[in-house]
Amino acid sequence: MGKSISRSTVWRILDEDAIKPWQYEYWIFPRDPQFLEKAGPILDLYAGYWQGKPLENTDCIVSADEKTSIQARIRIHASLEPGPGRPARIESEYERGGALQYLAAWDVRRGYVMGRCEPTTGIEPFGRLVAQVLTQEPYRSARRLFWIVDNGSSHRGAAACNRLRKIDPRIILVHTPVHASWLNQVEIYFSIIQRKVLTPNDFPNLDAVRVRLALYESLSNQRPKPFAWRFNRNQLAALLVRIAAHEKLLGGYASTHQTTAV
């Protein structure tokens, strides 16, 4: 009794425990009351269906969005290349060399990416991305072009649907529910370039950022590969049921706690 134990012993005890309070992950609660109704068609498209019917080979699915405010961070001291048994060394302090926006369209069925850099986001830059895609095959000859987008101002709501339909009547804009960026497959590509292209952020200027993004895009398209998406409508429905049950339990606990406190 009263004998102290070492830090390593404390760590070993905690590490062997089933519950580790110091570990955490972020998530976004589905706030849209029509979450399943809006997310379901996107999951159906990923599974190869639209309105209960199989997609045709001439149908294309494009997942599009903007990765905003990509900075060029000019390090105060030149970075040191890695050496034997030593990692590269990146100066912590930097000067800001401006920022650009990277717009990309990910072909869900082919695993092919088409991107462009713009000084700002908005309706016109997004329109230029759409035009860029439409000039290429197989999109130029596709029967239908499904565009999956979030609710950003560049492509929000019925106005965006009408605007893109005027550009090309084959375009069918499909919006994700609010706070559901994980449903948009282009976000997976953005996470890849964040790790492999933009980290560490050590660029002398914005042109260097553009070049590196374009080079990685070209490299990815040499052997395009679709993402192995497995989450489907039935799994989403089951998840929402579990979340609703959890929220009901929390609500009951909160009511009991408040009554007890009073």
VEXTOR-800095 format. One record per residue (C-alpha): z, y, x. Coordinates in nm, 3 decimals. Each point is the difference from the previous one (the first is absolute). Example, Ala and Ser with C-alpha at 12.3 -4.5 7.8 and 13.67 -1.06 7.14 Angstrom:
BEGIN
        zz        yy        xx
     0.780    -0.450     1.230
    -0.066     0.344     0.137
//
This chain:
BEGIN
        zz        yy        xx
     0.000     0.000     0.000
    -0.080     0.349     0.119
    -0.231    -0.129     0.273
    -0.314     0.206     0.041
    -0.347    -0.155     0.005
    -0.301     0.114     0.196
    -0.295     0.191    -0.144
    -0.229    -0.297     0.069
     0.228    -0.223    -0.209
    -0.004     0.251    -0.287
    -0.378     0.021     0.023
    -0.036    -0.379    -0.001
     0.221    -0.030    -0.310
    -0.197     0.267    -0.186
    -0.336    -0.140     0.108
     0.090    -0.344    -0.136
     0.103     0.139    -0.339
    -0.242    -0.033    -0.295
     0.036     0.367    -0.099
    -0.092     0.262     0.259
     0.078     0.348    -0.143
    -0.156     0.181     0.296
    -0.345    -0.138    -0.085
    -0.200     0.180    -0.266
    -0.351     0.064    -0.123
    -0.151     0.269    -0.220
    -0.168    -0.071    -0.332
    -0.130     0.202    -0.294
     0.124    -0.076    -0.350
    -0.290    -0.032    -0.251
     0.055     0.308    -0.216
    -0.319    -0.011    -0.207
     0.077    -0.150    -0.344
    -0.355    -0.138    -0.004
     0.020    -0.142     0.349
    -0.130    -0.346    -0.089
    -0.282     0.138    -0.216
    -0.121     0.223     0.286
     0.065    -0.236     0.292
    -0.137    -0.310    -0.174
    -0.370     0.100     0.015
     0.030     0.069     0.374
     0.153    -0.342     0.064
    -0.274    -0.151    -0.215
    -0.264     0.169     0.215
     0.162    -0.141     0.313
    -0.016    -0.342    -0.165
    -0.370     0.049    -0.083
     0.021     0.092    -0.371
    -0.056     0.303    -0.217
     0.100     0.008    -0.367
     0.035    -0.378     0.001
    -0.344    -0.071     0.143
    -0.088    -0.106     0.358
    -0.151     0.266     0.221
    -0.362    -0.038     0.103
    -0.116    -0.017     0.360
    -0.158     0.344    -0.042
     0.332     0.161    -0.099
     0.188     0.191     0.270
     0.370     0.086     0.019
     0.096     0.299     0.214
     0.361     0.097     0.072
     0.017     0.363     0.109
     0.255     0.262     0.099
     0.087     0.270     0.255
     0.232    -0.031     0.299
     0.120     0.355     0.035
     0.124     0.225     0.280
    -0.090    -0.211     0.303
     0.116     0.216     0.289
    -0.125     0.030     0.354
     0.320     0.012     0.203
    -0.065     0.136     0.347
     0.276    -0.126     0.226
     0.169     0.257     0.224
    -0.030    -0.239     0.294
    -0.289    -0.241     0.052
     0.077    -0.355    -0.111
     0.051    -0.265     0.266
    -0.203    -0.319    -0.015
     0.189    -0.332    -0.022
     0.070    -0.188     0.320
     0.127    -0.346     0.099
     0.318    -0.057    -0.198
    -0.008     0.357    -0.133
    -0.128     0.135    -0.333
    -0.204     0.315    -0.037
     0.209     0.316    -0.004
    -0.068     0.266    -0.261
     0.159     0.344     0.029
     0.220     0.074    -0.304
    -0.085     0.368    -0.023
    -0.342     0.111    -0.115
    -0.208     0.292    -0.122
    -0.179    -0.018    -0.332
    -0.377    -0.017     0.032
    -0.079     0.025    -0.371
    -0.038    -0.264    -0.268
    -0.279    -0.166    -0.193
    -0.036    -0.221    -0.304
    -0.153    -0.349     0.015
    -0.174    -0.117    -0.318
    -0.094    -0.366    -0.024
    -0.161    -0.241    -0.243
     0.088    -0.367     0.045
    -0.238    -0.263    -0.141
     0.240    -0.249    -0.156
    -0.249    -0.288    -0.018
    -0.160     0.045     0.345
     0.284     0.141     0.209
    -0.226     0.285     0.112
     0.131     0.354     0.049
    -0.176     0.337    -0.025
     0.190     0.307     0.109
    -0.036     0.366     0.088
     0.219     0.279     0.134
     0.036     0.328    -0.188
     0.196     0.320     0.069
     0.157    -0.013    -0.348
     0.026    -0.228    -0.301
    -0.131     0.088    -0.344
    -0.273    -0.071    -0.250
    -0.286     0.098     0.231
     0.112    -0.207     0.304
     0.055    -0.301    -0.225
    -0.343     0.059    -0.151
    -0.150    -0.015     0.348
     0.168    -0.338     0.056
    -0.152    -0.126    -0.327
    -0.344     0.127     0.106
     0.040    -0.169     0.339
     0.068    -0.335    -0.167
    -0.284     0.035    -0.249
    -0.258     0.040     0.275
     0.077    -0.347     0.139
    -0.077    -0.351    -0.114
     0.117    -0.194    -0.193
     0.147     0.299    -0.189
    -0.334     0.172    -0.043
    -0.132    -0.305    -0.192
     0.327    -0.117    -0.164
     0.013    -0.065    -0.372
     0.350     0.145    -0.034
     0.220     0.191     0.245
     0.371    -0.032    -0.066
     0.199     0.271     0.183
     0.374    -0.062     0.021
     0.191     0.323     0.065
     0.350     0.141    -0.041
     0.093     0.312    -0.197
    -0.060     0.254     0.276
    -0.148     0.334    -0.104
    -0.339    -0.087     0.155
    -0.065    -0.276    -0.252
     0.258     0.029    -0.277
    -0.041    -0.081    -0.368
    -0.288     0.010    -0.244
    -0.155     0.305     0.166
    -0.058    -0.198     0.319
    -0.145    -0.292    -0.199
    -0.250     0.233    -0.168
    -0.082     0.179     0.325
    -0.079    -0.321     0.189
    -0.190    -0.144    -0.294
    -0.228     0.303     0.014
    -0.058    -0.064     0.370
    -0.086    -0.364    -0.072
     0.038    -0.166    -0.343
     0.072    -0.336     0.168
     0.335     0.127     0.131
     0.306    -0.126    -0.188
     0.313     0.181     0.119
     0.316    -0.212    -0.025
     0.332     0.180     0.054
     0.316    -0.164     0.128
     0.325     0.068    -0.185
     0.213     0.283     0.137
     0.197    -0.099     0.313
    -0.205    -0.317     0.055
    -0.184     0.068     0.324
     0.061    -0.364     0.101
    -0.261    -0.101    -0.259
    -0.271     0.191     0.187
    -0.132    -0.222     0.279
    -0.122     0.290     0.214
     0.368     0.076     0.065
     0.018    -0.327     0.194
    -0.283     0.125     0.222
     0.182     0.331     0.042
     0.313    -0.183     0.113
    -0.208    -0.189     0.257
    -0.154     0.312     0.150
     0.341     0.167     0.005
     0.130    -0.280     0.223
    -0.309    -0.076     0.207
    -0.181     0.333     0.022
     0.240     0.288    -0.057
     0.315    -0.132     0.170
     0.100     0.132     0.242
    -0.146     0.332    -0.101
    -0.129     0.130     0.331
    -0.324     0.194    -0.054
    -0.132     0.301     0.195
    -0.174     0.139    -0.313
    -0.125    -0.086    -0.348
    -0.337    -0.118     0.131
     0.182    -0.279     0.183
     0.165    -0.102    -0.329
    -0.340    -0.010    -0.173
    -0.153    -0.207     0.278
     0.280    -0.256     0.001
    -0.006    -0.040    -0.379
    -0.378    -0.044     0.004
     0.015    -0.253     0.285
     0.259    -0.213    -0.177
    -0.198     0.020    -0.323
    -0.310    -0.122     0.184
     0.201    -0.276     0.167
     0.139    -0.117    -0.336
    -0.346    -0.008    -0.154
    -0.142    -0.223     0.273
     0.181    -0.292    -0.163
     0.102     0.120    -0.346
     0.267    -0.210    -0.166
     0.153     0.058    -0.345
     0.375     0.008    -0.037
     0.147    -0.327    -0.129
     0.141     0.153    -0.318
     0.200    -0.256    -0.202
     0.215     0.206    -0.238
    -0.136    -0.034    -0.355
     0.061     0.126    -0.353
     0.232    -0.288    -0.095
     0.218     0.058     0.306
     0.021     0.369    -0.082
     0.104    -0.075    -0.359
     0.274    -0.234     0.125
     0.117     0.262     0.252
     0.026     0.268    -0.270
     0.205    -0.237    -0.218
     0.242    -0.057     0.289
     0.024     0.374     0.067
     0.069     0.070    -0.368
     0.276    -0.264    -0.005
     0.149     0.149     0.316
    -0.006     0.351    -0.148
     0.168    -0.127    -0.319
     0.272    -0.162     0.209
     0.053     0.320     0.199
     0.009     0.200    -0.322
     0.269    -0.229    -0.144
     0.201     0.026     0.320
    -0.028     0.380    -0.001
     0.115     0.022    -0.363
     0.298    -0.228     0.066
     0.090     0.194     0.313
    -0.012     0.334    -0.184
     0.212    -0.134    -0.286
     0.257    -0.132     0.244
     0.006     0.329     0.187
     0.061     0.192    -0.322
//
